Amino acid sequence: MTNDISVGTLRVKNDGLRKGYLMKKIAVVMGSISDWPTMQLTTDLLDQLKLPYERHIISAHRMPTQLQEFGQSAQDAGFGIIIAGAGGAAHLPGMLAANTVLPVIGIPIESHALHGMDSLLSIAQMPSGVPVATMAIGKAGAKNAALMAAAMLAITEPEVSERLKAFRQKQTQEAIDSEQQF
């Protein structure tokens, strides 16, 4: 018998085996408020999958001390995964990865100058030893970051696995049903 209790953005699971167990939160971090329209697609999907998260704005270039403190304290703060989106000289995901042992998923935000290629290369071309799981540029990457985080949590969270399977089944059915729109 499971009795789940909500505590802010955390869920306390009481399944008889893991009393008081807290599902890890996801940190959704962006470099500035201008990244929010893209990053909102991530949080919308996290909401749909009922995954706990917190949103933060931390500029890699304007808030280096706060970035370092956030990365170094993220695990102790109950986070299990960090999703970081940035545009242009997109150093945020890499710098967070340099300051934590948690998995970091990077979302390249589409920029005006180079249509997000600058962001993609800044995030993907990390040196050996500081990995960032890099998603596609823009909206698709924002959605896939949420799905990747769900897949990571599904390894140890059976209910997340079930919700992810249901999401994929719905996605398949919508694709099948779309044929009728021809």
NUZAKE-625220 format. One record per residue (C-alpha): residue number from 1; x, y, z. Coordinates in steps of 0.25 Angstrom, whole numbers, plus 5000, padded with zeros to 4 digits. Layout:
BEGIN
NUM X Y Z $
...
***
This chain:
BEGIN
1 5000 5000 5000 $
2 5006 5014 4996 $
3 5003 5027 5003 $
4 5009 5038 4996 $
5 5010 5052 5003 $
6 5013 5065 4995 $
7 5023 5074 5002 $
8 5025 5086 4994 $
9 5031 5081 4981 $
10 5035 5068 4987 $
11 5027 5055 4988 $
12 5030 5047 5001 $
13 5028 5033 4997 $
14 5023 5023 5008 $
15 5022 5009 5001 $
16 5026 5001 5013 $
17 5040 4999 5007 $
18 5045 5013 5006 $
19 5039 5020 5018 $
20 5041 5035 5017 $
21 5048 5033 5003 $
22 5048 5046 4995 $
23 5048 5046 4980 $
24 5059 5055 4975 $
25 5055 5068 4969 $
26 5059 5073 4956 $
27 5066 5087 4955 $
28 5062 5095 4943 $
29 5072 5106 4941 $
30 5073 5117 4931 $
31 5082 5128 4928 $
32 5072 5139 4927 $
33 5057 5142 4927 $
34 5058 5142 4912 $
35 5061 5127 4912 $
36 5047 5125 4919 $
37 5038 5123 4906 $
38 5047 5111 4902 $
39 5049 5106 4916 $
40 5034 5107 4919 $
41 5033 5095 4909 $
42 5041 5087 4919 $
43 5034 5090 4931 $
44 5020 5088 4924 $
45 5024 5074 4921 $
46 5030 5072 4935 $
47 5016 5076 4940 $
48 5009 5067 4931 $
49 5018 5055 4935 $
50 5016 5060 4950 $
51 5031 5061 4953 $
52 5036 5070 4964 $
53 5044 5082 4960 $
54 5049 5096 4963 $
55 5052 5107 4953 $
56 5064 5116 4955 $
57 5071 5128 4947 $
58 5086 5127 4949 $
59 5094 5135 4938 $
60 5108 5128 4936 $
61 5114 5141 4933 $
62 5107 5151 4942 $
63 5105 5142 4954 $
64 5118 5133 4955 $
65 5118 5132 4970 $
66 5103 5128 4971 $
67 5105 5118 4959 $
68 5117 5111 4967 $
69 5109 5111 4980 $
70 5097 5105 4973 $
71 5104 5094 4966 $
72 5112 5090 4979 $
73 5100 5090 4987 $
74 5090 5084 4977 $
75 5091 5069 4982 $
76 5090 5073 4997 $
77 5078 5082 4993 $
78 5070 5069 4988 $
79 5073 5070 4973 $
80 5076 5058 4965 $
81 5076 5064 4951 $
82 5079 5078 4946 $
83 5073 5083 4933 $
84 5080 5096 4928 $
85 5077 5104 4916 $
86 5085 5115 4911 $
87 5087 5123 4898 $
88 5099 5129 4890 $
89 5112 5127 4898 $
90 5104 5116 4906 $
91 5113 5113 4917 $
92 5103 5110 4928 $
93 5101 5095 4926 $
94 5116 5093 4925 $
95 5119 5101 4937 $
96 5108 5094 4945 $
97 5114 5081 4941 $
98 5127 5086 4946 $
99 5122 5088 4960 $
100 5113 5076 4962 $
101 5114 5061 4961 $
102 5099 5061 4957 $
103 5095 5058 4942 $
104 5093 5071 4935 $
105 5084 5072 4922 $
106 5087 5084 4913 $
107 5077 5091 4904 $
108 5083 5100 4894 $
109 5074 5112 4893 $
110 5072 5117 4879 $
111 5079 5130 4877 $
112 5077 5141 4866 $
113 5092 5142 4861 $
114 5094 5128 4858 $
115 5080 5121 4860 $
116 5085 5113 4872 $
117 5098 5107 4866 $
118 5106 5115 4875 $
119 5098 5110 4887 $
120 5099 5096 4882 $
121 5114 5096 4880 $
122 5116 5103 4894 $
123 5108 5092 4901 $
124 5112 5080 4893 $
125 5127 5082 4892 $
126 5131 5079 4906 $
127 5145 5074 4910 $
128 5147 5060 4915 $
129 5142 5058 4929 $
130 5131 5069 4930 $
131 5119 5063 4922 $
132 5107 5070 4918 $
133 5095 5062 4912 $
134 5092 5071 4900 $
135 5079 5072 4894 $
136 5074 5078 4881 $
137 5073 5093 4879 $
138 5061 5100 4883 $
139 5047 5095 4885 $
140 5050 5080 4882 $
141 5062 5080 4891 $
142 5053 5086 4903 $
143 5043 5075 4902 $
144 5053 5064 4900 $
145 5061 5069 4913 $
146 5048 5067 4921 $
147 5047 5053 4915 $
148 5061 5050 4917 $
149 5060 5054 4932 $
150 5048 5045 4933 $
151 5055 5033 4927 $
152 5067 5036 4937 $
153 5057 5036 4949 $
154 5049 5024 4943 $
155 5062 5015 4946 $
156 5058 5015 4961 $
157 5044 5021 4961 $
158 5034 5010 4955 $
159 5022 5021 4955 $
160 5031 5030 4947 $
161 5033 5018 4937 $
162 5018 5016 4936 $
163 5015 5031 4933 $
164 5026 5031 4923 $
165 5021 5018 4916 $
166 5007 5025 4916 $
167 5012 5037 4910 $
168 5019 5030 4899 $
169 5007 5021 4896 $
170 4998 5034 4895 $
171 5009 5040 4886 $
172 5008 5028 4877 $
173 4993 5028 4877 $
174 4993 5043 4873 $
175 5002 5040 4861 $
176 4993 5028 4857 $
177 4981 5037 4858 $
178 4987 5048 4850 $
179 4986 5040 4837 $
180 4971 5043 4838 $
181 4974 5058 4836 $
182 4979 5056 4822 $
***
